[in-house]
Amino acid sequence: MTEIPSVSAGESDGLAPYSNELSWPEGMAPFKVVDDGTQGDPYAHYEWMRENAPVLRAHSPVSDVWFISRYDDVRRAMRAPKVFSSQVVDPVPLTFLTLFDAPNHTRLRQVVAQAFIPKAIARFEDRVRQNAEKYLAPMLAAGGGDAVDDYAIPLSMSTISALLDVPAEDFDKMKFWSDETFSYFGRLARNAQGTGTDEQSTFEFFAYLKDTMERLYREESDSVGGHIARMWKDGLLSEKEAKELCAFVFVAGHDTTTILLANAFRVFSEQPGLLDRIRRNPDDANLFVEELARYRGTVQRASRITTEEV
């Protein structure tokens, strides 16, 4: 689904009614730009919107926002970046890939892609497997646990931290900074409420990452963080781009991995036959991961801003 702030906010004559003016099914709150907790599991909203309001108008303090929810409409928008721009904030305040169009998006994406070559990732495979078993063992011994707090979060934190070569003793503050940076990003890009401390915490995070990259450069680290540090020192990235790109890799990687892991638990609980199938045919595990990303993925909304009347 794509959310699109209108370029002509306030000119409401002749436009569709707002979300809160529609007759939603009983027990389903009107869809909002920023979820206040009333939407719960949003998939029922998406289904209703596709059938009844495929171009849904919602109000925000800054402008009207239009949600398009049908596959063909979203696909067309995603393939027309000159009209549906990713640069929803101008100037772009953070070096986060989701806020850029080409050519900057292409340049920064190539930097990240080079850091995630198979040879670099293979160095961490055994460590990830060990951590996966370490965090799962207590849950098995206890007969269950919280799939997010006990497994998904610590495993994703340890994995992304390893890729950036961050010491294990810094995991807790990295988790806090990651959440605060995500909040700060949401405030800038989507007019979310924020935490009140997210800006200060985000810049503390950036300072920490700068010091970390200085260390990784001296140590000639082969980690993803080390690769970004060399790109900075070689003049291919500015200091601002390097530390904010490092933050993006951490925040996006941690958030994405956490959601995918939690969703895997959910899908297995809903369809227990899948687990038996993978036990019988271990090669199907890769297929499961690919299908999980499509069936219950991590990104539900992609924000765009129109550059002309649409």
KOLTI-70934 format. One record per residue (C-alpha): chain; x, y, z; residue number from 0. Coordinates in nm, 4 decimals. Layout:
<paros>
[A,[X,Y,Z],NUM]
...
</paros>
This chain:
<paros>
[A,[0.0000,0.0000,0.0000],0]
[A,[0.1199,0.3529,-0.0768],1]
[A,[0.0366,0.6709,0.1107],2]
[A,[0.0578,0.9910,-0.0899],3]
[A,[0.0396,1.3418,0.0606],4]
[A,[-0.1611,1.5717,-0.1640],5]
[A,[0.0084,1.8690,-0.3286],6]
[A,[-0.3175,2.0646,-0.3106],7]
[A,[-0.4202,2.0196,0.0517],8]
[A,[-0.7202,2.2245,0.1551],9]
[A,[-0.8847,2.2280,-0.1878],10]
[A,[-1.1505,1.9797,-0.0831],11]
[A,[-1.4391,2.0727,-0.3141],12]
[A,[-1.5454,1.7785,-0.5247],13]
[A,[-1.3001,1.5349,-0.3678],14]
[A,[-1.3783,1.2035,-0.2033],15]
[A,[-1.4976,1.2009,0.1613],16]
[A,[-1.2421,1.1572,0.4374],17]
[A,[-1.1786,0.8183,0.5935],18]
[A,[-1.3678,0.9118,0.9097],19]
[A,[-1.6720,1.0097,0.6987],20]
[A,[-1.7087,0.6651,0.5405],21]
[A,[-1.9357,0.3873,0.6708],22]
[A,[-1.6819,0.1374,0.8009],23]
[A,[-1.7939,-0.2101,0.9134],24]
[A,[-1.9042,-0.2444,1.2744],25]
[A,[-1.6077,-0.2776,1.5083],26]
[A,[-1.3578,-0.1363,1.2566],27]
[A,[-1.2260,0.2126,1.3298],28]
[A,[-1.1717,0.4506,1.0348],29]
[A,[-0.8249,0.4127,0.8871],30]
[A,[-0.5815,0.6822,1.0048],31]
[A,[-0.2572,0.8290,0.8739],32]
[A,[-0.0851,0.7498,1.2051],33]
[A,[-0.2165,0.4476,1.3923],34]
[A,[-0.3127,0.5293,1.7509],35]
[A,[-0.3595,0.1632,1.8395],36]
[A,[-0.7231,0.1372,1.7294],37]
[A,[-0.6447,-0.0319,1.3999],38]
[A,[-0.4938,-0.3405,1.5558],39]
[A,[-0.4260,-0.5982,1.2848],40]
[A,[-0.4598,-0.3808,0.9715],41]
[A,[-0.5239,-0.6556,0.7157],42]
[A,[-0.9012,-0.6352,0.7590],43]
[A,[-0.8757,-0.2616,0.6873],44]
[A,[-0.6750,-0.3268,0.3722],45]
[A,[-0.9277,-0.5799,0.2452],46]
[A,[-1.2190,-0.3424,0.3029],47]
[A,[-1.0298,-0.0530,0.1421],48]
[A,[-0.9492,-0.2528,-0.1711],49]
[A,[-1.3173,-0.3349,-0.2181],50]
[A,[-1.4788,-0.0087,-0.1057],51]
[A,[-1.2250,0.2758,-0.1111],52]
[A,[-0.9219,0.1822,-0.3256],53]
[A,[-0.8196,0.5501,-0.3229],54]
[A,[-0.8798,0.6502,0.0381],55]
[A,[-0.8536,1.0092,0.1578],56]
[A,[-0.7336,1.0743,0.5140],57]
[A,[-0.6547,1.3906,0.7091],58]
[A,[-0.3230,1.4830,0.8695],59]
[A,[-0.2158,1.8108,1.0349],60]
[A,[0.0086,1.8886,0.7365],61]
[A,[-0.1931,1.7814,0.4324],62]
[A,[-0.4449,1.5355,0.3012],63]
[A,[-0.3006,1.1880,0.2483],64]
[A,[-0.4321,0.9427,-0.0100],65]
[A,[-0.3935,0.5670,0.0425],66]
[A,[-0.3948,0.3474,-0.2661],67]
[A,[-0.4314,-0.0206,-0.1831],68]
[A,[-0.4914,-0.2166,-0.5038],69]
[A,[-0.1940,-0.4018,-0.6481],70]
[A,[-0.2078,-0.2560,-0.9996],71]
[A,[-0.2393,0.0999,-0.8671],72]
[A,[0.0505,0.0588,-0.6249],73]
[A,[0.2632,-0.1030,-0.8963],74]
[A,[0.2012,0.1877,-1.1335],75]
[A,[0.2910,0.4415,-0.8627],76]
[A,[0.6111,0.2600,-0.7707],77]
[A,[0.7164,0.2575,-1.1356],78]
[A,[0.6652,0.6313,-1.1840],79]
[A,[0.9168,0.7963,-0.9459],80]
[A,[0.9116,1.1280,-1.1337],81]
[A,[0.5460,1.1686,-1.0369],82]
[A,[0.5337,0.9604,-0.7162],83]
[A,[0.8564,1.0710,-0.5481],84]
[A,[1.0231,0.9024,-0.2493],85]
[A,[1.1588,1.2397,-0.1404],86]
[A,[0.8673,1.3215,0.0869],87]
[A,[1.0820,1.5718,0.2823],88]
[A,[1.2816,1.8467,0.1120],89]
[A,[1.5649,1.8849,0.1808],90]
[A,[1.6226,1.5222,0.2816],91]
[A,[1.7236,1.5353,0.6514],92]
[A,[1.8699,1.1847,0.6865],93]
[A,[2.0673,0.9569,0.4565],94]
[A,[1.8000,0.6876,0.4596],95]
[A,[1.7514,0.5086,0.1282],96]
[A,[1.3730,0.5258,0.1530],97]
[A,[1.3880,0.9072,0.1304],98]
[A,[1.5783,0.9276,-0.1993],99]
[A,[1.5034,0.9004,-0.5686],100]
[A,[1.7645,0.8309,-0.8377],101]
[A,[2.0440,0.9175,-0.8843],102]
[A,[2.1245,0.9492,-0.5118],103]
[A,[1.9215,0.6390,-0.4264],104]
[A,[2.1148,0.4383,-0.6875],105]
[A,[2.4518,0.5613,-0.5607],106]
[A,[2.3775,0.4883,-0.1945],107]
[A,[2.2153,0.1530,-0.2732],108]
[A,[2.5311,0.0454,-0.4561],109]
[A,[2.7359,0.1293,-0.1456],110]
[A,[2.5143,-0.0899,0.0725],111]
[A,[2.5011,-0.3699,-0.1870],112]
[A,[2.8806,-0.3882,-0.2029],113]
[A,[2.8920,-0.4267,0.1742],114]
[A,[2.6527,-0.7242,0.1619],115]
[A,[2.8407,-0.9429,-0.0852],116]
[A,[2.8152,-1.3199,-0.0082],117]
[A,[3.1781,-1.3377,0.1060],118]
[A,[3.1194,-1.0683,0.3702],119]
[A,[2.7962,-1.2264,0.4955],120]
[A,[2.9414,-1.5799,0.5057],121]
[A,[3.1815,-1.4731,0.7810],122]
[A,[2.8870,-1.4322,1.0181],123]
[A,[2.6824,-1.7387,0.9258],124]
[A,[2.8105,-1.9629,1.2051],125]
[A,[2.7677,-1.6881,1.4643],126]
[A,[2.4074,-1.6253,1.3549],127]
[A,[2.3307,-1.9985,1.3728],128]
[A,[2.4828,-2.0221,1.7225],129]
[A,[2.2794,-1.7241,1.8428],130]
[A,[1.9611,-1.8658,1.6903],131]
[A,[2.0095,-2.1839,1.8897],132]
[A,[2.1148,-1.9941,2.2038],133]
[A,[1.7994,-1.7817,2.2153],134]
[A,[1.5689,-2.0689,2.1211],135]
[A,[1.7004,-2.3169,2.3791],136]
[A,[1.5528,-2.1421,2.6884],137]
[A,[1.2141,-2.1144,2.5175],138]
[A,[1.2154,-2.4850,2.4376],139]
[A,[1.3207,-2.5698,2.7929],140]
[A,[1.0434,-2.3521,2.9359],141]
[A,[0.7833,-2.4921,2.6999],142]
[A,[0.7295,-2.1582,2.5276],143]
[A,[0.7907,-1.7858,2.5583],144]
[A,[0.7450,-1.4502,2.3920],145]
[A,[0.8413,-1.4892,2.0263],146]
[A,[0.9284,-1.1200,1.9950],147]
[A,[1.0956,-1.0285,2.3248],148]
[A,[1.2635,-1.3634,2.3913],149]
[A,[1.3726,-1.4514,2.0393],150]
[A,[1.3143,-1.2122,1.7491],151]
[A,[1.4571,-0.8977,1.9107],152]
[A,[1.7740,-1.0497,2.0646],153]
[A,[1.8508,-1.2527,1.7516],154]
[A,[1.8028,-0.9572,1.5168],155]
[A,[2.0041,-0.7287,1.7476],156]
[A,[2.2948,-0.9720,1.7711],157]
[A,[2.2910,-1.0335,1.3948],158]
[A,[2.2863,-0.6706,1.2805],159]
[A,[2.5353,-0.5754,1.5525],160]
[A,[2.7715,-0.8453,1.4270],161]
[A,[2.7448,-0.7153,1.0710],162]
[A,[2.8375,-0.3670,1.1928],163]
[A,[3.1004,-0.5101,1.4322],164]
[A,[2.9436,-0.3570,1.7434],165]
[A,[3.0481,-0.4966,2.0855],166]
[A,[2.7905,-0.7180,2.2570],167]
[A,[2.7938,-0.5021,2.5689],168]
[A,[2.6466,-0.2158,2.3636],169]
[A,[2.3376,-0.4114,2.2471],170]
[A,[2.0951,-0.2554,2.4962],171]
[A,[2.1787,0.1048,2.4153],172]
[A,[2.1886,0.0216,2.0435],173]
[A,[1.8340,-0.1146,2.0717],174]
[A,[1.7219,0.2049,2.2481],175]
[A,[1.8934,0.4272,1.9914],176]
[A,[1.7491,0.2218,1.7070],177]
[A,[1.3930,0.2679,1.8354],178]
[A,[1.4489,0.6395,1.8948],179]
[A,[1.5975,0.6887,1.5471],180]
[A,[1.3004,0.5098,1.3924],181]
[A,[1.0721,0.7457,1.5854],182]
[A,[1.2706,1.0492,1.4683],183]
[A,[1.2542,0.9263,1.1072],184]
[A,[0.8777,0.8777,1.1396],185]
[A,[0.8354,1.2303,1.2696],186]
[A,[1.0296,1.3811,0.9807],187]
[A,[0.8961,1.1621,0.7005],188]
[A,[0.5403,1.0836,0.8120],189]
[A,[0.4498,1.3484,1.0709],190]
[A,[0.4275,1.0839,1.3417],191]
[A,[0.4070,1.1966,1.7020],192]
[A,[0.7609,1.1047,1.8120],193]
[A,[0.8878,1.0468,2.1648],194]
[A,[1.0093,1.3906,2.2679],195]
[A,[1.3653,1.2600,2.3105],196]
[A,[1.4128,1.0997,1.9696],197]
[A,[1.6128,1.3828,1.8081],198]
[A,[1.8691,1.3985,2.0889],199]
[A,[1.8974,1.0182,2.1005],200]
[A,[1.9395,0.9975,1.7225],201]
[A,[2.2351,1.2334,1.7217],202]
[A,[2.3907,1.0433,2.0127],203]
[A,[2.3540,0.7330,1.7955],204]
[A,[2.5254,0.9048,1.5019],205]
[A,[2.8153,1.0147,1.7246],206]
[A,[2.8558,0.6576,1.8499],207]
[A,[2.8551,0.5247,1.4928],208]
[A,[3.1194,0.7773,1.3865],209]
[A,[3.3486,0.6589,1.6667],210]
[A,[3.2737,0.2975,1.5729],211]
[A,[3.3632,0.3565,1.2072],212]
[A,[3.6893,0.5276,1.3094],213]
[A,[3.7759,0.2105,1.5031],214]
[A,[3.6707,-0.0226,1.2205],215]
[A,[3.8802,0.1724,0.9708],216]
[A,[4.1886,0.1472,1.1924],217]
[A,[4.1295,-0.2260,1.2407],218]
[A,[4.0687,-0.2806,0.8665],219]
[A,[3.7470,-0.4612,0.9596],220]
[A,[3.5788,-0.6757,0.6924],221]
[A,[3.2354,-0.6083,0.8429],222]
[A,[2.9611,-0.4072,0.6742],223]
[A,[3.0452,-0.1204,0.9090],224]
[A,[3.4098,-0.1456,0.8088],225]
[A,[3.3190,-0.1284,0.4409],226]
[A,[3.1116,0.1876,0.4921],227]
[A,[3.3975,0.3374,0.6958],228]
[A,[3.6409,0.2808,0.4068],229]
[A,[3.3987,0.4391,0.1612],230]
[A,[3.3914,0.7433,0.3902],231]
[A,[3.7684,0.7639,0.4322],232]
[A,[3.8200,0.7171,0.0574],233]
[A,[3.5942,1.0159,-0.0117],234]
[A,[3.3085,0.8199,-0.1700],235]
[A,[3.0761,0.9155,0.1169],236]
[A,[3.0640,1.2254,0.3342],237]
[A,[3.0885,1.1842,0.7110],238]
[A,[2.7167,1.2626,0.7418],239]
[A,[2.6260,1.0073,0.4740],240]
[A,[2.8472,0.7385,0.6269],241]
[A,[2.7174,0.7553,0.9838],242]
[A,[2.3539,0.7991,0.8772],243]
[A,[2.3813,0.5154,0.6239],244]
[A,[2.5246,0.2978,0.9017],245]
[A,[2.2269,0.3936,1.1182],246]
[A,[1.9880,0.3082,0.8336],247]
[A,[2.1454,-0.0367,0.7909],248]
[A,[2.1099,-0.0986,1.1637],249]
[A,[1.7584,0.0400,1.2105],250]
[A,[1.6129,-0.1092,0.8918],251]
[A,[1.7954,-0.4393,0.9369],252]
[A,[1.6982,-0.4780,1.3007],253]
[A,[1.3361,-0.3790,1.2411],254]
[A,[1.2963,-0.5921,0.9281],255]
[A,[1.4565,-0.9010,1.0802],256]
[A,[1.2541,-0.8721,1.4012],257]
[A,[0.9255,-0.8508,1.2108],258]
[A,[1.0132,-1.1369,0.9739],259]
[A,[1.1105,-1.3653,1.2630],260]
[A,[0.7948,-1.2803,1.4577],261]
[A,[0.5810,-1.3301,1.1479],262]
[A,[0.7405,-1.6708,1.0908],263]
[A,[0.6256,-1.7791,1.4387],264]
[A,[0.2797,-1.6472,1.3605],265]
[A,[0.2528,-1.8285,1.0267],266]
[A,[0.3711,-2.1557,1.1817],267]
[A,[0.1093,-2.1201,1.4560],268]
[A,[-0.1612,-2.0554,1.1979],269]
[A,[-0.0450,-2.3320,0.9617],270]
[A,[0.1287,-2.6025,1.1679],271]
[A,[0.1461,-2.8312,0.8652],272]
[A,[0.4181,-2.6066,0.7204],273]
[A,[0.6563,-2.6955,1.0018],274]
[A,[0.6103,-3.0686,0.9428],275]
[A,[0.6687,-3.0132,0.5716],276]
[A,[0.9994,-2.8318,0.6316],277]
[A,[1.1116,-3.1024,0.8748],278]
[A,[1.0508,-3.3621,0.6047],279]
[A,[1.2022,-3.1469,0.3290],280]
[A,[1.4658,-2.9082,0.4742],281]
[A,[1.5301,-2.7616,0.1286],282]
[A,[1.1820,-2.6052,0.1454],283]
[A,[1.3054,-2.3681,0.4170],284]
[A,[1.4439,-2.1224,0.1608],285]
[A,[1.1133,-2.1270,-0.0259],286]
[A,[0.9311,-2.0579,0.3013],287]
[A,[1.1454,-1.7490,0.3698],288]
[A,[1.0800,-1.6106,0.0204],289]
[A,[0.7063,-1.6706,0.0477],290]
[A,[0.6950,-1.5273,0.4009],291]
[A,[0.8371,-1.1985,0.2705],292]
[A,[0.5479,-1.1833,0.0197],293]
[A,[0.2670,-1.3278,0.2273],294]
[A,[0.3330,-1.1469,0.5569],295]
[A,[0.6176,-0.9099,0.4892],296]
[A,[0.7740,-0.6283,0.6871],297]
[A,[0.6635,-0.3230,0.4892],298]
[A,[0.2929,-0.2420,0.4848],299]
[A,[0.3150,0.1184,0.3737],300]
[A,[0.5451,0.3016,0.1361],301]
[A,[0.5261,0.6796,0.1407],302]
[A,[0.5375,0.8895,-0.1758],303]
[A,[0.4596,1.2537,-0.2544],304]
[A,[0.3121,1.3587,-0.5870],305]
[A,[0.5067,1.6135,-0.7888],306]
[A,[0.2050,1.7133,-1.0000],307]
[A,[-0.1727,1.6805,-1.0024],308]
[A,[-0.2707,1.3137,-1.0199],309]
</paros>
